[in-house]
């Protein structure tokens, strides 16, 4: 075992709190899950580095009754097509939408939202597949900027050229994006971490297969 994750917020004696049902949030290039904790609320946990799992967002209603232990809270929390649905035993259904922060960018959220499924059963561990488009590419660029895996000028160039979608009447723009893929593939070989190497290769793959 590399490590374990413990809810960082202290819970009172009147709150039942234990990890229960959760699911993955499909942010490409990262391993992120939403976890239900009954009256501990929900946590968004980044476990891309399993040795250092980190909470990047949370929601906690507080106790149902501050003086008496009452069974309640979020027994499950699932990501489904862009939102998080948490079933609260005593107080109803909570529906959440992620908002950007220094730990999670809007591009990463948009890339997660690009994964659409007709139905979801997290027990089946369905394979997550992302479309090969600039929405997903921009999420990888944000991650490589955060980890400083690529030089600042290369990040700036990637951001400039991926700012908006490629249209059929813009073959030159498509060619410029595809031209950046070989240098990315070379950078992957010298990346500081396996995670960054995977992100760089995935970004190069998208640029190589972009179509208007």
Secondary structure, 3 states (H helix, E strand, C coil): CCCCCCCCCCCCCCCCCCCCEEEEECCCCCCEEEEECECCCEEEEECCCCCCCEEEEEECCCCCCCCCCCCCCEEEEEEECCEEEEEECCCEEEEECCCCECCECHHHHHHHHCCCCCCCCHHHCCCCCCCCCHHHHHHHHHHHHHCCCCCHHHHHHHHHHCCCCCCCCCHHHHHHHHHCHHHHHHHHCCCCCHHHHHHHHHHHHHHHCCCC
